[in-house]
Amino acid sequence: GELSPRADWFVFGFCGVAEPRGGGARRLEPAPGGIRVVRPCRPLTTLSAGRGRLVLRGWQMGALPGHCQDLLPSESHVLLLRGAALEVWARGAELCRGPSWQQQLHPGEAARPLPLVSHGYVTPRPPFLCPLPPALRAQKLVLGHEHVVLLGCAGTIYTWGCSRCVHGQLGHGGLEPVSEPRLVEALDGMSMGDVAAGGWHSVSVSEGGDLYVWGWNEAGQLALPSKALAEKRAPATLLVPEAASGLSCDCSQAALAAEAADFISIQAFPALLDLPEGSEVSKVSCGSRHTAAVTRKSRGLGKYGQLGHKDTASSDQPRQVGYFPANGLTVEDVVCGPWNTYISAVEK
């Protein structure tokens, strides 16, 4: 829905080569009409849509045309919705040569938030326009790096992806690619209200505010125990002499070995996440290797250490972003970029 016109947008994390990671939030400069949509993309681009116009900020974006309603960026292309047409502009040296692909929309077609269009969806990478089965009615569709998550009108979830890097992000229990939309059977019968897709992980929020996660957990982005992070947290090796033999015992490695059965690298089925204090999630977003959620108590949860926690450490535990309650702000929305997080907040 529409955000409050009083809302300010903040960003945590990496936004440019010269900018330090970690530290506090940076407030985005307001756009004419207020910022309504944020479409982050690496390496250096911040894209924000104000009411009635599009505001483009960042790397080589000034040459793009105006009068745009929405856009989808990628590392190689920018897909624009302009009036009754879709256009793709190549980034880099090709940016000034005009659109490399165009598609007219049907007259009178109802405007839908990208990437959904009539009878299909669009992507900022070739083939740009992809069809959907006519019987599959979508209320939301999100794009991961190499997979797609669709929220159906009945609250059901479908996923698919044909990549060489399947890390359980499809939620079907296996690691095989799926070329056509396939129902996530583990969530069938539970009405879902929101979905998000990261680089190689996916999340969904039930109508009751429960958070389900699946896919790759390499950086703790699922808030499930991560071996790589446990090894970083392990204390220095403690050598304890044994009286009989004079041998030493590596206690930290022994502790890691004892916990190895609990570590999760790939979660191939959706798992219900137990949030602190029984929090109910209202909105969720995914970056390349992190996840952020807003609870109905208006608390931001960041799971990539540099995003709002004043450090650059990763985390496999949900952590409240303390900046907003400390500054008397209530979080309304969250949007994850590849290596940063944008948060909309209002004064309490």
Secondary structure, 3 states (H helix, E strand, C coil): CCCCCCCEEEEEECCCCCCCCCCCCEECCCCCCCEEEECCECCCEEEEEECCEEEEEECCCCCCCCCCCEEEECCCEEEEEECCEEEEEECHHHHHHCCCEEEECCCCCCCCCCCEECCEEECCCCCCEEECCCCCCEEEEEECCCCEEEEECCCCEEEEECCCCCCCCCCCCCCCCEEEEEECHHHCCCCEEEEEECCCEEEEEECCCCEEEEEECCCCCCCCCCHHHHHHHCCCCCEEECCCCCCEEEHHHHHHHHHHHHCCCEEEEEEEECCHHHCCEEEEEECCCCEEEEECCCCEEECCCCCCCCCCCCCCCCEECCHHHHCCEEEEEEEECCCEEEEEEEEC
